[in-house]
Amino acid sequence: MTGKELFDRYQLAALAKGLGSQEFHYGNILYQALRLEGEEKIFNLLEKAENTGKRIALGYSAISQDSRTDPDMAVLI
């Protein structure tokens, strides 16, 4: 599956399972990551996550830890 297909699959699962579900939470993380990093990077990360059994999470760069309250990057965990 391509990164775009994976993204769409997670978004559909989030809508189907609804508010409060783990799928909804992960769908929101992916959407926020997409807005932070752009399609190309997130789609590539989704492909890597799928192949390695990892997930995408939101994180903080070293510079922003003291000055920001919102995540500013996507990472694999």
Residue pairs with C-beta under 8 A, 6 or more apart in sequence:
1 9
1 47
1 50
2 43
2 47
3 42
3 43
3 44
3 45
3 46
3 47
4 39
4 43
6 43
6 46
6 47
6 50
7 30
7 34
7 42
7 43
7 46
10 23
10 26
10 27
10 30
11 27
11 30
11 31
13 23
13 27
14 21
14 23
14 24
14 26
14 27
14 28
15 27
16 23
17 23
17 24
18 24
26 55
29 56
29 57
29 58
30 42
30 46
30 56
32 58
32 71
33 42
33 45
33 56
33 58
33 74
34 42
36 58
36 71
36 72
36 73
36 74
37 45
37 73
37 74
41 74
42 56
42 74
45 56
45 74
45 76
46 56
48 54
48 76
49 55
49 56
49 76
52 76
54 76
54 77
55 76
55 77
56 74
56 75
56 76
56 77
57 74
57 75
57 76
57 77
58 71
58 73
58 74
58 75
59 71
59 72
59 73
59 74
59 75
60 68
60 71
60 72
60 73
61 72
61 73
64 72
